[in-house]
Amino acid sequence: MKNVTEFKVTVSQQVLDDLKNRLQNTRWPGESEGSGWNFGTSESYLKDLVRYWGKDYDWRKQEAALNQYPQYIADVKGVKIHFQYIKGKGKNAKPLILTHGWPDSYYRFHKIIPLLTEGEQSFDLVIPSIPGFGFSDKVAISSEAVADLWKVLMTENLGYEKFYAAGGDIGMSVTKALASKYTDVVAGVHFTDIGYPMGQEDPSTMTEAEKQFAQFVQQWWYAEGAYAMVHATKPQSLAYGLNDSPAALAGWMLSFVNAGATPDIIESAFGSKDELLTNIMIYWVTQTIGTSMRMYKVDAMAQWSGQPPLKKSNVPAGIALFPREAQFPKEWAERFVNVVSFKKMKEGGHFAAIEAPKVFADELRSFFYSIK
């Protein structure tokens, strides 16, 4: 490995004591009787979570769990990138880089690490924190620029001649850019979503299924898209409150985790209260909520700058469409990537690696070992 140093998560007791004080001193705004999740994050749910966070949640236990896998910091073109690196046990393990999104983190993939590194059909897993997220440098750059860093990380820092890539949410955008720009080194890509119609498409070129998908996305955007609109326009205004109040941070992030779900799904989406809070804690202890949201603004500026869109990739691409994800048709995916596998899954949602880890891991193994 080149320009790489070992890393362990270590949070000072002062940070944890300060967190507990802030949780105890939360000023609650109140909510309409019986409003539930209809106006945003339920206050009754959030109060219960904050109470658990302050009294029962054990960060030191979770910190030890985070440190059970090898972690490193790589200097990639002057940007410090935090990543987990776990070698597969098979003789010909395939190098695979997994990219998270928002409001999750590299922790998104913690359940599938043992599933993908065991057996003959295994992977050398590289699981980085996007710049501006978690333990990487606190700088917001575009998805395409992240893809440029990932290519260098995999080929120069880690020395792979070819590699595979998978991602969802923001990780989808990064992986799609990798496939488009670096066909000489990217051997295959996998997605759980592929982007959404944003009004730039010519309706005359769209199939009926694509038009229905676009209509669904427009309706969803009005009902659930507030977070993305704020991030893409005024992220700094929101960052002051979220970086100062852990309850506010949790409330904002939970509002999206709950989108499209019933309230009883919110914890199962992350497995448990502890897993839900560990993901939130990664943002809190690193103070990266501001830079993570700022990435939306940077991506929006790039999208509307007039520069030509990335060309369609010819790299073999697999799609796994989970039932609690926006149901796009195959032809929509084929606009952007070379779809050689399109599967509708039976369980799971936007956070499939956590919600249905075995199903997701089996799908990745099946796809990447089916292509050369």
Buried (B, 14 or more C-beta within 10 A) or exposed (E): EEBBEEBEBEBEEEBBEEBBEBBEEBEEEEBEEEEEBEEBBBBEBBBEBBEBBBEEBEBEEBBEBBEEBEBBBBBBEEBBBBBBBBEBEBEEBBBBBBBBBBBBBBBBBBBBBEBBBBEEBBBBBBBBBBBBBBBBBBBBBBBBBBBBBBBBBBBBBBEBEBBBBBBBBBBBBBBBBBBBBBBEBBBBBBBBBBBBBEEEBEEEEBEEBBBEBBEBBBEBBEEBBBBBEBBBEEBEEBBEEBBEBBBBBBBBBBBBBBBBBEEEBBBBBBBEBBBBBBBBBBBBBBBBBBBBBBBBBBBBEBBEEEEEEBEEBEBBBBBBBBEBBBEBBBBBBBBBBBBBBBEEBEEBBBBBBBBBBEBBBBBBBBBBBEBE
